[in-house]
């Protein structure tokens, strides 16, 4: 079985990360300028993401077959209570008869005023509904990341310290199997195991009564699959590096050399890979929330699509896109804090 290769960042390949003494020796304003540069770049990206995601969501809903007014009326009153008069009233109320270009321009105008509009089905402000659901989604995302780190970091680091050993091969097999398994299949297996076989959580448990356990483990296992190999490759590269061997040569024990020079350098590619993991996290949230009926924005997005609730679809898609940008911003800031050379590199590029 061929092991997937992981390309380490330049900061790991070139040598050890600078320590606290190096931070003190660098100009005080270097860190501030580095943070400001990251925030400016990500801020521009957030604006582009919001415009593109909202526009594409609008166009895709317009291209779907069927009568949008009828679907919205069915979401409001139920399919058994929908009449042609009700559908026509919804069409007039929401302006669904307007040309799509005019409707899109109206939405852009609302977006410039930071107004996501009203839900076509419930009539409630979209921002208010998303604010309620976002807390549940963030709770699930944080729990899944915690599960992923608890599994991937220790197993990956130990496997990297003993590259080619039994644990290394076992984690490789586990990573391949977990990554190949779709999230919904893994979720069904966990529900069957935790609810029916082990009876650790009740079937259909709410988020107040153990309902977080199964979706968090499902997402966390999927995230840990590749992160485990990234941690393993990073630690293996560190232990084979010249600076790590020099630390051992000058009298440091394996434990001290690992703690002083190994963990911090191995953490750089692992933290950087969190940005890649976030794609799987945002994608998995939609599937897992729907599978476990978790009351987050992914679950709301699926219901909005079935009901053709375009303002709600645009709002939830934008929030998920901005959440991805925000989490990547935190990853960039964490990498800059771990490896001061990233700050110095930008400092030198500016010719300061």
GUTOR-542016 format. One record per residue (C-alpha): x, y, z; chain. Coordinates in Angstrom, 3 decimals. Layout:
BEGIN
{node {X Y Z} A}
...
//
This chain:
BEGIN
{node {0.000 0.000 0.000} A}
{node {1.533 3.274 -1.094} A}
{node {1.606 5.922 1.599} A}
{node {0.219 9.330 0.536} A}
{node {2.957 11.929 0.360} A}
{node {2.584 15.171 2.287} A}
{node {4.539 18.217 1.173} A}
{node {5.779 20.100 4.201} A}
{node {5.827 23.899 4.246} A}
{node {9.083 25.669 3.541} A}
{node {9.327 26.686 7.195} A}
{node {9.596 23.028 8.253} A}
{node {11.887 21.913 5.447} A}
{node {14.375 24.717 5.973} A}
{node {14.950 24.386 9.707} A}
{node {13.516 24.869 13.162} A}
{node {11.015 27.528 14.062} A}
{node {12.392 30.464 15.983} A}
{node {11.725 30.477 19.716} A}
{node {10.655 33.184 22.101} A}
{node {14.137 34.750 22.108} A}
{node {13.874 35.305 18.343} A}
{node {10.478 36.948 18.818} A}
{node {12.012 39.439 21.219} A}
{node {14.867 40.260 18.814} A}
{node {12.575 41.094 15.881} A}
{node {11.241 44.668 15.522} A}
{node {8.101 45.122 17.657} A}
{node {5.982 46.338 14.761} A}
{node {6.751 43.308 12.553} A}
{node {4.072 41.143 14.188} A}
{node {1.519 43.937 13.982} A}
{node {2.181 44.468 10.283} A}
{node {1.987 40.723 9.609} A}
{node {-1.378 40.457 11.374} A}
{node {-2.685 43.545 9.562} A}
{node {-1.612 42.079 6.196} A}
{node {-3.398 38.793 6.920} A}
{node {-6.579 40.552 8.054} A}
{node {-6.588 42.804 4.975} A}
{node {-6.136 39.892 2.567} A}
{node {-8.803 37.792 4.254} A}
{node {-11.162 40.774 4.474} A}
{node {-10.988 41.289 0.702} A}
{node {-11.485 37.550 0.222} A}
{node {-14.559 37.621 2.481} A}
{node {-16.180 40.341 0.363} A}
{node {-15.544 38.391 -2.836} A}
{node {-16.839 35.155 -1.288} A}
{node {-20.038 36.825 -0.073} A}
{node {-20.792 38.314 -3.494} A}
{node {-19.970 35.171 -5.485} A}
{node {-21.680 32.673 -3.175} A}
{node {-24.850 34.742 -2.919} A}
{node {-25.003 35.328 -6.673} A}
{node {-24.389 31.677 -7.567} A}
{node {-27.009 30.550 -5.030} A}
{node {-29.547 32.934 -6.582} A}
{node {-28.803 31.762 -10.137} A}
{node {-28.882 28.056 -9.270} A}
{node {-32.274 28.379 -7.574} A}
{node {-33.630 30.247 -10.588} A}
{node {-32.455 27.454 -12.898} A}
{node {-34.240 24.709 -10.959} A}
{node {-37.369 23.345 -12.672} A}
{node {-40.817 23.818 -11.184} A}
{node {-42.923 26.707 -9.931} A}
{node {-41.021 28.562 -7.193} A}
{node {-44.176 30.315 -5.964} A}
{node {-45.948 26.972 -5.500} A}
{node {-42.990 25.516 -3.550} A}
{node {-42.809 28.547 -1.267} A}
{node {-46.582 28.411 -0.682} A}
{node {-46.279 24.706 0.109} A}
{node {-43.580 25.523 2.652} A}
{node {-45.875 28.069 4.281} A}
{node {-49.200 26.240 4.287} A}
{node {-48.390 22.584 3.521} A}
{node {-48.845 20.755 0.225} A}
{node {-52.429 19.749 1.048} A}
{node {-53.492 23.361 1.605} A}
{node {-51.853 24.986 -1.445} A}
{node {-54.144 26.458 -4.079} A}
{node {-53.465 28.319 -7.302} A}
{node {-54.678 31.531 -5.635} A}
{node {-52.216 31.041 -2.741} A}
{node {-49.321 30.433 -5.125} A}
{node {-50.231 33.545 -7.143} A}
{node {-50.424 35.638 -3.973} A}
{node {-46.931 34.460 -3.011} A}
{node {-45.681 35.295 -6.522} A}
{node {-46.955 38.857 -6.241} A}
{node {-45.795 39.315 -2.629} A}
{node {-42.216 38.165 -3.274} A}
{node {-41.901 39.728 -6.734} A}
{node {-41.165 36.392 -8.366} A}
{node {-42.532 37.708 -11.645} A}
{node {-39.752 40.279 -11.920} A}
{node {-36.909 39.680 -14.410} A}
{node {-34.090 37.798 -12.712} A}
{node {-31.638 40.616 -13.426} A}
{node {-33.773 43.114 -11.531} A}
{node {-34.283 40.681 -8.644} A}
{node {-30.517 40.101 -8.451} A}
{node {-29.789 43.833 -8.464} A}
{node {-32.307 44.304 -5.634} A}
{node {-30.524 41.617 -3.608} A}
{node {-27.101 43.188 -4.246} A}
{node {-28.504 46.490 -2.975} A}
{node {-29.697 44.758 0.195} A}
{node {-26.324 43.056 0.639} A}
{node {-24.485 46.396 0.397} A}
{node {-26.614 47.521 3.350} A}
{node {-25.780 44.273 5.239} A}
{node {-29.408 43.192 4.952} A}
{node {-30.025 39.511 4.184} A}
{node {-33.750 40.094 3.809} A}
{node {-36.711 38.079 5.099} A}
{node {-37.318 34.356 4.815} A}
{node {-39.747 33.641 1.993} A}
{node {-41.390 30.856 4.037} A}
{node {-41.480 32.087 7.631} A}
{node {-41.246 35.847 7.044} A}
{node {-38.652 36.179 9.822} A}
{node {-35.396 38.087 9.263} A}
{node {-32.808 35.754 7.739} A}
{node {-30.035 37.180 9.941} A}
{node {-32.073 36.434 13.066} A}
{node {-32.732 32.820 12.087} A}
{node {-29.111 32.226 11.112} A}
{node {-27.858 33.740 14.374} A}
{node {-29.912 31.160 16.274} A}
{node {-28.674 28.252 14.155} A}
{node {-25.034 29.344 13.940} A}
{node {-24.405 28.640 17.622} A}
{node {-25.348 24.975 17.162} A}
{node {-23.159 24.682 14.063} A}
{node {-20.151 26.214 15.823} A}
{node {-20.679 23.882 18.789} A}
{node {-20.628 20.882 16.462} A}
{node {-17.602 22.188 14.526} A}
{node {-15.557 22.828 17.686} A}
{node {-16.463 19.416 19.103} A}
{node {-15.492 17.719 15.825} A}
{node {-12.139 19.545 15.709} A}
{node {-11.502 18.534 19.333} A}
{node {-12.203 14.879 18.494} A}
{node {-9.963 15.128 15.436} A}
{node {-7.045 16.636 17.380} A}
{node {-7.436 14.146 20.241} A}
{node {-7.092 11.275 17.759} A}
{node {-4.750 12.605 15.071} A}
{node {-2.106 14.458 17.082} A}
{node {-0.969 11.777 19.556} A}
{node {-1.288 8.852 17.143} A}
{node {0.372 10.773 14.301} A}
{node {3.273 12.000 16.430} A}
{node {3.940 8.571 17.937} A}
{node {3.751 6.952 14.493} A}
{node {6.222 9.553 13.187} A}
{node {8.646 8.808 16.011} A}
{node {8.534 5.124 15.053} A}
{node {8.209 5.431 11.266} A}
{node {7.737 2.083 9.582} A}
{node {6.619 0.368 12.769} A}
{node {3.409 -1.471 13.541} A}
{node {1.564 1.645 14.751} A}
{node {2.626 3.551 11.645} A}
{node {1.203 0.873 9.357} A}
{node {-1.972 0.528 11.430} A}
{node {-2.659 4.274 11.334} A}
{node {-2.082 4.272 7.574} A}
{node {-4.721 1.575 7.084} A}
{node {-7.142 3.365 9.429} A}
{node {-6.607 6.671 7.615} A}
{node {-7.291 5.158 4.200} A}
{node {-10.460 3.434 5.403} A}
{node {-11.827 6.489 7.204} A}
{node {-11.082 8.832 4.316} A}
{node {-12.675 6.496 1.781} A}
{node {-15.889 6.142 3.807} A}
{node {-18.544 8.812 3.057} A}
{node {-19.659 10.816 6.118} A}
{node {-23.269 9.634 5.934} A}
{node {-22.190 5.967 5.890} A}
{node {-19.927 6.525 8.888} A}
{node {-22.758 8.349 10.645} A}
{node {-25.218 5.496 10.095} A}
{node {-22.662 2.990 11.406} A}
{node {-22.047 5.092 14.523} A}
{node {-25.762 5.571 15.180} A}
{node {-26.271 1.819 14.951} A}
{node {-23.304 1.148 17.211} A}
{node {-23.835 3.857 19.847} A}
{node {-27.632 3.778 19.978} A}
{node {-28.633 0.163 19.338} A}
{node {-25.622 -1.966 20.273} A}
{node {-23.926 -0.040 23.094} A}
{node {-27.006 2.057 24.063} A}
{node {-24.809 5.022 24.971} A}
{node {-27.179 7.585 23.467} A}
{node {-30.930 7.358 22.811} A}
{node {-32.158 7.272 19.232} A}
{node {-33.059 10.767 18.049} A}
{node {-31.480 12.422 21.107} A}
{node {-31.728 16.191 21.195} A}
{node {-28.691 18.406 21.526} A}
{node {-29.402 18.775 25.239} A}
{node {-29.376 15.007 25.852} A}
{node {-26.282 13.511 24.282} A}
{node {-27.174 14.353 20.686} A}
{node {-23.794 16.026 20.134} A}
{node {-21.786 12.851 20.691} A}
{node {-22.562 10.915 17.505} A}
{node {-22.316 13.823 14.985} A}
{node {-19.114 15.132 16.610} A}
{node {-17.458 11.708 16.478} A}
{node {-18.608 11.207 12.885} A}
{node {-17.128 14.502 11.725} A}
{node {-14.060 14.148 13.942} A}
{node {-13.139 10.715 12.600} A}
{node {-13.353 11.950 9.026} A}
{node {-11.184 14.964 9.833} A}
{node {-8.601 12.889 11.705} A}
{node {-8.033 10.502 8.780} A}
{node {-5.640 12.695 6.805} A}
{node {-4.536 14.859 9.744} A}
{node {-3.080 11.739 11.339} A}
{node {-0.778 11.203 8.338} A}
{node {0.161 14.890 8.207} A}
{node {1.180 14.745 11.870} A}
{node {3.114 11.532 11.253} A}
{node {5.027 12.912 8.248} A}
{node {5.775 16.184 10.056} A}
{node {7.193 14.412 13.109} A}
{node {9.187 11.977 10.971} A}
{node {10.716 14.909 9.049} A}
{node {11.616 16.679 12.294} A}
{node {13.307 13.639 13.856} A}
{node {15.386 13.133 10.694} A}
{node {16.435 16.794 10.465} A}
{node {19.954 18.069 11.168} A}
{node {18.858 20.493 13.890} A}
{node {17.082 17.739 15.826} A}
{node {20.161 15.502 15.653} A}
{node {22.352 18.431 16.736} A}
{node {20.102 18.959 19.760} A}
{node {20.681 15.338 20.729} A}
{node {24.421 15.662 20.055} A}
{node {24.828 18.584 22.430} A}
{node {23.472 16.505 25.299} A}
{node {19.697 16.928 25.277} A}
{node {17.701 13.813 26.032} A}
{node {15.256 12.528 23.440} A}
{node {12.381 13.892 25.520} A}
{node {13.904 17.385 25.872} A}
{node {14.894 17.528 22.209} A}
{node {11.371 16.526 21.240} A}
{node {9.694 19.087 23.499} A}
{node {12.058 21.960 22.621} A}
{node {12.575 21.399 18.894} A}
{node {10.212 18.675 17.728} A}
{node {6.663 19.510 18.766} A}
{node {6.679 23.138 17.677} A}
{node {8.123 22.430 14.233} A}
{node {5.860 19.434 13.685} A}
{node {2.859 21.582 14.634} A}
{node {3.431 24.029 11.751} A}
{node {2.242 21.768 8.865} A}
{node {-0.463 20.280 11.094} A}
{node {-1.944 23.698 11.859} A}
{node {-1.571 24.705 8.201} A}
{node {-3.472 21.588 7.174} A}
{node {-6.420 22.754 9.278} A}
{node {-7.184 25.091 6.395} A}
{node {-7.609 22.063 4.141} A}
{node {-9.623 20.256 6.800} A}
{node {-12.089 23.123 6.958} A}
{node {-13.329 22.242 3.465} A}
{node {-14.272 18.787 4.727} A}
{node {-15.729 20.331 7.890} A}
{node {-18.012 22.802 6.092} A}
{node {-19.039 20.121 3.595} A}
{node {-19.591 17.543 6.323} A}
{node {-21.668 19.903 8.465} A}
{node {-24.436 19.949 5.843} A}
{node {-24.551 16.147 5.574} A}
{node {-24.130 15.365 9.263} A}
{node {-26.597 17.982 10.520} A}
{node {-29.211 16.621 8.126} A}
{node {-28.476 13.007 9.075} A}
{node {-28.662 13.644 12.822} A}
{node {-31.332 16.400 12.639} A}
{node {-28.890 18.785 14.312} A}
{node {-30.457 22.299 14.377} A}
{node {-27.614 24.133 12.610} A}
{node {-27.263 26.153 9.436} A}
{node {-26.496 23.061 7.341} A}
{node {-29.813 21.515 8.372} A}
{node {-31.555 24.836 7.691} A}
{node {-29.923 25.071 4.253} A}
{node {-31.315 21.704 3.167} A}
{node {-34.841 22.642 4.304} A}
{node {-34.548 26.024 2.561} A}
{node {-33.575 24.329 -0.717} A}
{node {-36.612 22.053 -0.595} A}
{node {-38.840 25.060 0.123} A}
{node {-37.147 27.301 -2.506} A}
{node {-36.538 29.859 0.256} A}
{node {-34.008 31.860 -1.775} A}
{node {-33.179 34.537 0.853} A}
{node {-32.532 31.810 3.424} A}
{node {-30.416 29.818 0.967} A}
{node {-28.332 32.856 0.097} A}
{node {-27.926 33.834 3.737} A}
{node {-26.865 30.406 4.978} A}
{node {-24.512 29.867 2.030} A}
{node {-22.870 33.244 2.636} A}
{node {-22.459 32.551 6.358} A}
{node {-20.893 29.149 5.647} A}
{node {-18.523 30.740 3.133} A}
{node {-17.578 33.507 5.579} A}
{node {-17.121 30.922 8.337} A}
{node {-14.625 29.143 6.099} A}
{node {-12.734 32.411 5.503} A}
{node {-12.767 33.282 9.212} A}
{node {-11.429 29.887 10.257} A}
{node {-8.687 30.097 7.621} A}
{node {-7.779 33.505 9.015} A}
{node {-7.338 31.951 12.450} A}
{node {-5.137 29.257 10.878} A}
{node {-2.949 31.916 9.224} A}
{node {-2.597 33.806 12.500} A}
{node {-1.743 30.604 14.374} A}
{node {0.943 29.672 11.820} A}
{node {2.428 33.166 12.077} A}
{node {2.528 32.899 15.863} A}
{node {4.121 29.435 15.818} A}
{node {6.763 30.290 13.200} A}
{node {8.082 33.883 13.492} A}
{node {9.916 33.495 10.170} A}
{node {6.575 33.939 8.433} A}
{node {6.429 37.421 9.970} A}
{node {10.044 38.177 9.049} A}
{node {9.536 36.931 5.489} A}
{node {6.771 39.450 4.848} A}
{node {8.831 42.088 6.628} A}
{node {11.781 41.514 4.295} A}
{node {9.598 41.415 1.168} A}
{node {8.455 44.918 1.966} A}
{node {12.105 45.983 2.053} A}
{node {11.907 47.193 5.659} A}
//
